[in-house]
């Protein structure tokens, strides 16, 4: 038996709004990246070229996120019973991986420039960096709202936030170079930007892998969940419990519930109370609960462990 609480209409409207904001961000970013790359090449600034490269990956990230959001609007089918919601997690994994690659490229380029710092046109760096800051800030704000509960959008948002910080650093480097002539400040700022990007990318990468491996959400205390479920009237025990995520905000679970030998209607009442507990306290909107009354003692993960040990012996 299942517990469902999917507000389909609300989710579809939200996805369409997200799609429109992503499309606008994509257009703004694509229009600016060519200009910034040309300015970075003209001024001989690694910071601007770094930011332009990051903007280029932003175009890819935005396009992938846009495609993933469009996929979520497709209905479930007999071959994809959960629909296409996991597409967003795959995109988040790709986006976070590209962020790591970008960071490594920044570190390598900065190292080369530390060895032989080229002259940087500070004036161009300041002007272009200021324009880039406002463009990147606008695109980041467009998707910020949707990033709170969607790992796919959050990975793209971190791309954009990285650009905001990058351009702010470019302006700061330009000002300092203008007054001091210290061209090595350009690669130094790039290194700090690379470290920030790498730090943010690691969090997204780790969470994406956790979801794809169907790990228990980090904020779910399994022992506390069992205690809460056991307090429902009629529940004698909980075993074979599994909790995982389809997406960051869509959680599901399955469990065997030990009860007395009761009627179907009484079992339905127990399930209803359990679903309220799971939804209200753990944000689990899809629960598969199997009621049992004989032949199984409460033992957490019992079936899973038995299967694992069997394969290890074989």
C-alpha positions as CSV (number, residue, x, y, z in Angstrom):
1,X,0.0,0.0,0.0
2,X,1.2,3.5,-0.8
3,X,1.0,7.0,0.6
4,X,0.9,9.7,-2.1
5,X,1.1,13.5,-1.7
6,X,2.1,14.8,-5.1
7,X,0.7,18.3,-5.9
8,X,1.1,17.7,-9.6
9,X,-0.4,20.9,-10.9
10,X,1.7,23.0,-8.5
11,X,4.9,21.2,-9.5
12,X,4.2,21.6,-13.2
13,X,3.5,25.4,-12.8
14,X,6.7,25.7,-10.7
15,X,8.7,23.8,-13.3
16,X,7.4,26.0,-16.1
17,X,8.4,29.1,-14.2
18,X,11.8,27.7,-13.5
19,X,12.2,26.8,-17.2
20,X,11.4,30.4,-18.2
21,X,13.9,31.9,-15.7
22,X,16.6,29.5,-16.9
23,X,16.0,30.4,-20.5
24,X,16.4,34.1,-19.8
25,X,19.6,33.5,-17.8
26,X,20.9,31.4,-20.7
27,X,20.3,34.2,-23.2
28,X,22.0,36.9,-21.0
29,X,25.0,34.7,-20.3
30,X,25.5,33.7,-23.9
31,X,25.2,37.3,-25.0
32,X,28.0,38.4,-22.6
33,X,30.5,35.5,-22.8
34,X,31.9,36.5,-26.2
35,X,32.4,40.1,-25.2
36,X,34.2,39.1,-21.9
37,X,36.4,36.6,-23.6
38,X,37.5,39.2,-26.2
39,X,38.1,41.8,-23.5
40,X,40.2,39.2,-21.5
41,X,42.3,38.4,-24.6
42,X,42.8,42.1,-25.4
43,X,43.7,43.1,-21.9
44,X,45.9,40.0,-21.3
45,X,43.9,39.3,-18.1
46,X,43.7,35.7,-16.7
47,X,40.9,36.8,-14.4
48,X,38.7,37.8,-17.3
49,X,39.6,34.8,-19.3
50,X,38.9,32.6,-16.3
51,X,35.6,34.2,-15.8
52,X,34.8,33.9,-19.5
53,X,35.6,30.2,-19.4
54,X,33.4,29.8,-16.4
55,X,30.7,31.7,-18.2
56,X,31.1,29.3,-21.1
57,X,30.4,26.3,-18.8
58,X,27.5,28.3,-17.4
59,X,25.9,28.2,-20.8
60,X,26.3,24.4,-20.8
61,X,25.1,24.2,-17.2
62,X,22.1,26.3,-17.9
63,X,21.2,24.4,-21.1
64,X,21.5,21.1,-19.3
65,X,19.4,22.3,-16.4
66,X,16.8,23.7,-18.8
67,X,16.6,20.4,-20.6
68,X,16.4,18.5,-17.2
69,X,13.5,20.7,-16.0
70,X,11.7,20.2,-19.3
71,X,12.1,16.5,-18.9
72,X,10.4,16.6,-15.4
73,X,7.3,17.9,-17.1
74,X,6.9,14.6,-19.0
75,X,4.4,12.2,-17.3
76,X,5.4,8.9,-15.8
77,X,5.1,5.8,-17.9
78,X,5.3,2.0,-17.5
79,X,9.0,2.1,-18.3
80,X,9.8,5.2,-16.1
81,X,7.4,4.9,-13.2
82,X,9.1,7.8,-11.3
83,X,9.1,10.0,-14.4
84,X,12.2,11.9,-15.4
85,X,13.0,13.5,-12.1
86,X,16.4,11.9,-11.8
87,X,17.5,13.7,-14.9
88,X,18.2,16.7,-12.8
89,X,20.5,14.7,-10.5
90,X,22.5,13.6,-13.5
91,X,22.8,17.2,-14.6
92,X,23.9,18.2,-11.2
93,X,26.6,15.5,-11.3
94,X,27.8,16.8,-14.7
95,X,27.8,20.4,-13.6
96,X,29.7,19.8,-10.4
97,X,32.3,17.7,-12.3
98,X,32.8,20.6,-14.8
99,X,33.3,22.9,-11.9
100,X,36.1,20.7,-10.6
101,X,37.8,20.6,-14.0
102,X,37.5,24.4,-14.3
103,X,39.2,24.8,-10.9
104,X,42.1,22.6,-11.9
105,X,42.5,24.6,-15.2
106,X,42.5,27.9,-13.2
107,X,45.2,26.5,-10.8
108,X,47.4,25.4,-13.7
109,X,47.0,28.8,-15.6
110,X,47.7,30.7,-12.4
111,X,50.9,28.7,-11.8
112,X,52.2,29.5,-15.3
113,X,51.5,33.2,-14.7
114,X,53.1,33.3,-11.3
115,X,56.3,32.1,-13.1
116,X,56.2,34.9,-15.6
117,X,53.5,37.5,-14.8
118,X,52.4,39.3,-18.1
119,X,51.4,43.0,-18.1
120,X,47.7,43.4,-17.5
121,X,45.6,46.3,-18.8
122,X,44.0,47.2,-15.5
123,X,41.6,49.8,-17.0
124,X,39.9,47.2,-19.3
125,X,39.9,44.7,-16.4
126,X,38.0,47.1,-14.2
127,X,35.4,48.2,-16.7
128,X,34.7,44.7,-18.1
129,X,34.7,43.2,-14.6
130,X,32.2,45.7,-13.4
131,X,29.8,45.0,-16.3
132,X,30.3,41.3,-15.9
133,X,29.5,41.5,-12.2
134,X,26.1,43.0,-12.8
135,X,25.3,40.6,-15.6
136,X,26.3,37.6,-13.5
137,X,24.4,38.9,-10.5
138,X,21.3,39.3,-12.5
139,X,21.4,35.8,-13.9
140,X,22.2,34.3,-10.5
141,X,19.2,36.1,-8.9
142,X,16.9,34.7,-11.6
143,X,17.6,31.2,-10.5
144,X,18.2,31.7,-6.8
145,X,14.7,31.0,-5.7
146,X,14.6,27.6,-7.5
147,X,17.9,26.5,-6.1
148,X,16.8,26.0,-2.5
149,X,15.1,22.7,-3.0
150,X,16.4,21.4,-6.4
151,X,20.0,20.0,-6.6
152,X,20.0,20.5,-10.4
153,X,19.2,24.2,-10.2
154,X,21.5,24.6,-7.2
155,X,24.5,23.2,-9.2
156,X,23.7,25.8,-11.9
157,X,23.2,28.5,-9.3
158,X,26.7,27.8,-7.9
159,X,28.1,28.2,-11.4
160,X,26.5,31.6,-11.5
161,X,27.5,32.6,-8.0
162,X,31.1,31.6,-8.8
163,X,30.9,34.1,-11.7
164,X,29.7,36.8,-9.4
165,X,32.6,36.3,-7.1
166,X,35.0,35.9,-10.0
167,X,34.0,39.2,-11.5
168,X,34.1,40.9,-8.1
169,X,37.6,39.6,-7.7
170,X,38.5,40.8,-11.2
171,X,37.5,44.3,-10.4
172,X,39.4,44.2,-7.1
173,X,42.5,42.9,-8.9
174,X,42.2,45.5,-11.6
175,X,42.0,48.4,-9.0
176,X,45.1,47.1,-7.1
177,X,47.1,46.5,-10.3
178,X,46.2,50.0,-11.5
179,X,47.6,51.6,-8.4
180,X,50.5,49.3,-7.7
181,X,51.5,47.7,-11.0
182,X,51.7,44.3,-9.3
183,X,50.6,42.1,-12.2
184,X,51.0,38.9,-10.1
185,X,47.8,39.9,-8.3
186,X,45.8,38.8,-11.3
187,X,46.7,35.0,-11.0
188,X,46.6,35.3,-7.2
189,X,42.9,36.4,-7.3
190,X,42.3,33.6,-9.8
191,X,43.6,31.0,-7.3
192,X,41.2,32.2,-4.6
193,X,38.3,32.1,-7.1
194,X,39.3,28.5,-8.1
195,X,39.4,27.4,-4.4
196,X,35.9,28.8,-3.9
197,X,34.5,27.1,-7.0
198,X,36.2,23.8,-5.9
199,X,34.7,24.0,-2.4
200,X,31.1,24.5,-3.7
201,X,31.5,21.9,-6.4
202,X,32.5,19.2,-3.9
203,X,29.3,19.7,-1.9
204,X,27.1,19.3,-5.0
205,X,29.2,16.3,-6.3
206,X,28.9,14.5,-2.9
207,X,25.1,15.0,-2.7
208,X,24.6,13.9,-6.3
209,X,26.5,10.7,-5.8
210,X,24.6,10.0,-2.5
211,X,21.2,10.4,-4.3
212,X,22.3,8.2,-7.3
213,X,23.5,5.5,-4.8
214,X,20.1,5.8,-3.0
215,X,21.8,6.7,0.3
216,X,19.7,7.7,3.3
217,X,19.3,11.5,3.3
218,X,21.8,13.0,5.6
219,X,19.3,14.8,7.8
220,X,17.2,11.7,8.4
221,X,17.8,9.9,11.7
222,X,16.7,6.3,11.1
223,X,16.6,5.5,14.8
224,X,14.4,8.5,15.5
225,X,12.1,7.6,12.6
226,X,11.6,4.1,13.9
227,X,10.7,5.5,17.4
228,X,8.2,7.9,15.8
229,X,6.6,5.2,13.7
230,X,6.5,2.8,16.6
231,X,4.5,5.3,18.6
232,X,1.6,5.0,16.2
233,X,-1.2,3.0,17.8
234,X,-1.3,-0.5,16.4
235,X,2.4,-0.6,15.3
236,X,4.3,-3.4,17.1
237,X,7.5,-3.1,15.2
238,X,9.3,-1.8,12.1
239,X,11.8,-3.7,10.0
240,X,13.3,-3.9,6.4
241,X,13.3,-0.1,6.4
242,X,14.8,1.8,3.5
243,X,14.8,5.5,2.8
244,X,16.2,7.2,-0.3
245,X,15.8,10.2,-2.5
246,X,14.5,10.5,-6.1
247,X,15.6,14.1,-6.1
248,X,16.8,16.4,-3.4
249,X,13.2,17.4,-2.5
250,X,11.4,14.1,-3.4
251,X,12.0,11.3,-0.9
252,X,10.5,7.9,-0.7
253,X,10.7,4.9,1.6
254,X,9.6,1.3,2.1
255,X,9.1,-0.7,5.3
256,X,7.5,-3.7,6.8
257,X,5.2,-2.9,9.7
258,X,4.4,-5.5,12.3
259,X,0.8,-5.4,13.7
260,X,-1.7,-7.6,15.4
261,X,-4.0,-9.8,13.2
262,X,-6.3,-6.9,12.2
263,X,-8.8,-6.1,9.4
264,X,-7.9,-4.3,6.2
265,X,-9.8,-1.2,7.3
266,X,-7.8,-1.0,10.6
267,X,-4.6,-1.5,8.7
268,X,-5.5,1.4,6.4
269,X,-6.0,3.6,9.5
270,X,-2.5,2.7,10.7
271,X,-1.0,3.5,7.3
272,X,-2.7,6.8,7.2
273,X,-1.3,7.8,10.6
274,X,2.2,6.6,9.6
275,X,2.0,8.6,6.3
276,X,1.2,11.8,8.4
277,X,4.2,11.2,10.6
278,X,6.5,10.5,7.7
279,X,5.4,13.5,5.6
280,X,5.2,16.0,8.5
281,X,8.5,15.1,10.2
282,X,10.7,13.7,7.5
283,X,9.3,15.2,4.2
284,X,8.6,11.7,2.8
285,X,5.7,12.0,0.4
286,X,5.8,8.5,-1.0
287,X,5.8,5.6,1.4
288,X,5.3,1.9,0.6
289,X,4.2,0.2,3.9
290,X,3.7,-3.6,4.1
291,X,1.7,-4.7,7.1
292,X,2.6,-8.1,8.7
293,X,1.3,-9.9,11.7
294,X,3.1,-13.3,11.8
295,X,6.5,-14.9,10.9
296,X,8.8,-11.9,11.2
297,X,10.4,-10.4,14.3
298,X,11.3,-6.7,14.2
299,X,14.9,-6.5,12.8
300,X,16.1,-3.4,11.0
301,X,17.4,-4.1,7.5
302,X,16.8,-7.8,8.1
303,X,16.0,-8.9,4.5
304,X,18.8,-6.7,3.0
305,X,21.4,-8.1,5.4
306,X,20.3,-11.7,4.7
307,X,20.6,-11.2,0.9
308,X,24.0,-9.5,1.3
309,X,25.4,-12.3,3.6
310,X,24.1,-14.9,1.2
311,X,25.9,-13.4,-1.8
312,X,29.1,-13.0,0.3
313,X,29.1,-16.7,1.2
314,X,28.5,-17.7,-2.5
